[in-house]
């Protein structure tokens, strides 16, 4: 396992540009399988999860070319369907959470798909029922081989249908959309996820010839077409990186400008940090975070303790709750962090407590943070990153801490953040990567 050694206590200064949105890229790269024509995708981040998915497509027979620093072309005109039955393919899918979104395109284009139970972060159970129930309504049949741990999906004829999803799953909605665009007739998806990632997928598919209406709402209507063409698509900036950099600036009392953030697609994220008392300014499509020695958590109108919770879009993305929790440790006041959507994402707080943070873990979903108001610095620690988002939160804690910290298993951070130590070092951070 590789590690970061971080010398804390240094203020950051300068400008940083967020990478392309990982969660969008995983969807739109899978969508390139829906056509035999060339698809160009711009602003693809150079991160582990994305690189693994792109290599998986190469091994499936997709022609992939890197035509720029962050631009790739994909042409899925000769997909090796025999490889999709191989043990190698199944093993690689089991290590990559985004591989589940191969099901929709493969089923829509080739009538069958085989996939193992996908892996990913250790943040609790993330069920696939929404994916499978929705795709089943379109005419697919699922069988599960418990001995091999694989799902086999087949459909001789996909036909549009009405469905009310049991949860507004982002990847589930994306998978169903990608299945429905080539199904016969009209598909209506109610309680669809409407995150910007899903909106972007829909816009890309429409530029390929799909007929999707209701984009940005939770009611999507898809009129099936017989085939799709190629297109050029640009990925949004990563909202999770934007939020991470806001939190990092506040936690280290630094002055940072975050460039080209696509502010209109950040939703409630800026206001969620403002509720912690953090000042930030929109300057065109940039965010300026001024240096703040102190920031005070707001209370509710009746004076009760502030609660910050995740929710489906347009609520706060769960991917930023770890960062918000860490930032609250140096605020003035207290806040209840309520992680509703995953049951294990708060378990990293024991590492923050070891660093001197005052946190009460109430249960797997709730933690009360009592801010230090910088009267006490966190102290450097020795810790292991359990998942991508906890990893960046621990990195933020280490950057603000008094002393030297080590974070192990940083491959988890690499899965979601591109060249993070180099980009932060350019701002004045002191981070060394050890093999």
C-alpha angles and dihedrals in degrees: 000000000000120000142203121225108202126190104206133208100058120127119229126225135182143036131316132184120215118235124240115289110273094202092053094046093055089057100043094044089055089048091062086077090069094077138041090216127091119277122193119202122190131199096032111167120232096236133135101251093048094044091050092052092048091050089049089056090050090054089049088060099262112145106235125184129179103219098172143007091283102007128100135177122212129196116181098183096126109033114180100231091180090063089057088067094051125110090231091060092048094048092051092049089053090062097047121067094196091060090084088075090065088075097074098048094042092048094046094047104033105019096239143060136182121199139163124228102284123238131207135126121011094235100123136282116330106187126209097211094110091054095048099040092051095046090046089058087060090059105271124138121216128201125180123211103205092187094059096026093233137133121220115200125187137172127177091186128013116207130184119254144171116257137176108205117225089221134013093248113178097208091037092054091046092051093050092047092052090050094046099050091075097035121108115259131357128328122197118196116193121189087025118167109255102191116144088255091062091043090054092049090052093049091049092050091048089053086054091055103272120138109226123156132179093051112175091024131090092245113074126181118198123189107200121236130196098237144359132224134215126277146173116249133180121209121228122245112270109265090198091059090048091053091044091054092048089053092045092053092050095045094051095039089240136151112234136165115208108204131214098000099160088237095194089063096052094082114182095350098100092047091048089060091044088058086063088055096256116149118221134161131210109225107182103298093339132088119220117200111193123210111273124188091189137018126183127214114236123236126221116266091264091052096254123140116283117254121200115191137171123243140166114283129320081035123079115296113244089225090076101048092088090055093046090050092053093046090052091061090076097038126101109253137018135285137186112227111204115192101191103166104054128036102209106039095098096054091095091072091090086071090054091048088054087054090055102267118147104230131149113204101209097182137324090293106038137055131173114216119201107199123228094211084219091291085122127028121220110251125232116268146184111243146152125231110238097187142353099271097040087048094059090043090054089048090054090049091050093049090057097040129106107247136002124323133191123208116192129196091038089163082089090061090045088058090068110019125061117226088330098170092051093048093048093044087058087060093051103271118140108224128151124191116218123193 
